[in-house]
Amino acid sequence: MSGTTDKIKGLGNEALGGAKRNLGEAVGSDKLQAEGIAQEIKGKAQKAVGDAKDAAKDAAKKIDDAANRNL
């Protein structure tokens, strides 16, 4: 999975988690609130993975570019 895909999935999970959490608060469901919070955390983790993948890809490209300049 690419970094962009991870970021998009992460944003989706954060949004759905927030909606679940808010719905749980509105109806007084601790279980739904907890599920929402867990899904939000999962989304944040997915976004972080996407950021890390993109950073690693960018670093590898910079190293490759630098190596090619020095040839």
C-alpha positions as CSV (number, residue, x, y, z in Angstrom):
1,M,0.0,0.0,0.0
2,S,1.3,3.4,-0.8
3,G,1.7,6.3,1.6
4,T,-1.1,8.2,0.0
5,T,-3.4,5.2,0.3
6,D,-2.6,4.9,4.0
7,K,-3.2,8.6,4.5
8,I,-6.6,8.4,2.8
9,K,-7.7,5.3,4.7
10,G,-6.5,7.0,7.9
11,L,-8.6,10.1,7.2
12,G,-11.6,7.9,6.6
13,N,-11.1,6.0,9.8
14,E,-10.6,9.3,11.8
15,A,-13.8,10.7,10.3
16,L,-15.9,7.6,10.9
17,G,-14.5,7.2,14.4
18,G,-15.4,10.8,15.2
19,A,-18.9,10.3,14.0
20,K,-19.2,7.1,16.0
21,R,-17.8,8.8,19.1
22,N,-20.2,11.8,18.7
23,L,-23.2,9.5,18.1
24,G,-22.2,7.5,21.2
25,E,-22.1,10.7,23.2
26,A,-25.5,11.8,21.9
27,V,-27.3,8.5,22.6
28,G,-25.3,7.8,25.8
29,S,-23.6,4.7,24.5
30,D,-20.2,4.2,26.2
31,K,-19.5,1.2,23.9
32,L,-20.1,3.3,20.7
33,Q,-18.0,6.1,22.1
34,A,-15.1,3.7,22.8
35,E,-15.4,2.2,19.3
36,G,-15.3,5.6,17.8
37,I,-12.2,6.6,19.8
38,A,-10.5,3.4,18.8
39,Q,-11.3,4.0,15.2
40,E,-10.0,7.5,15.4
41,I,-6.7,6.3,16.9
42,K,-6.5,3.6,14.1
43,G,-6.9,6.4,11.6
44,K,-4.2,8.5,13.1
45,A,-1.8,5.5,13.1
46,Q,-2.6,4.9,9.4
47,K,-1.8,8.5,8.6
48,A,1.4,8.2,10.5
49,V,2.4,5.1,8.5
50,G,1.6,6.9,5.3
51,D,3.7,9.8,6.3
52,A,6.6,7.5,7.2
53,K,6.3,5.7,3.9
54,D,6.4,9.0,2.0
55,A,9.4,10.2,4.0
56,A,11.3,7.0,3.4
57,K,10.5,7.2,-0.3
58,D,11.6,10.8,-0.5
59,A,14.9,10.0,1.4
60,A,15.6,7.1,-0.9
61,K,15.1,9.3,-3.9
62,K,17.4,12.0,-2.5
63,I,20.1,9.4,-1.9
64,D,19.7,8.0,-5.4
65,D,19.8,11.5,-6.9
66,A,23.0,12.4,-4.9
67,A,24.6,9.1,-5.9
68,N,23.9,9.8,-9.5
69,R,25.3,13.3,-9.4
70,N,28.5,12.0,-7.9
71,L,29.1,9.4,-10.7
